[in-house]
Amino acid sequence: MFDLNYRILNSHLTQPSAVFWKNYVPQSARNSLSNLEEPVSMVNVLLVANPYKAMQYFSRFFKHIFRNMQFN
């Protein structure tokens, strides 16, 4: 299993995709994609009836969206 992961999958799939991600995807897009976990967390804390924490996730999500937007 290690040989399959290291020799085949790493050299043909994960390493090229990681290099592409680092070299060709703009930093603003990478930051925006990492921000997608905030709505999921917001729904989770709403389901456990914690509206204050949900509002924190909501405001952080929109703050990050507007901060990462580039107006030309």
Secondary structure, 3 states (H helix, E strand, C coil): CHHHHHHHHHHHHHHHHHHHHHHHCCHHHHHHHHCCHHHHHHHHHHHCCCHHHHHHHHHHHHHHHHHHCCCC
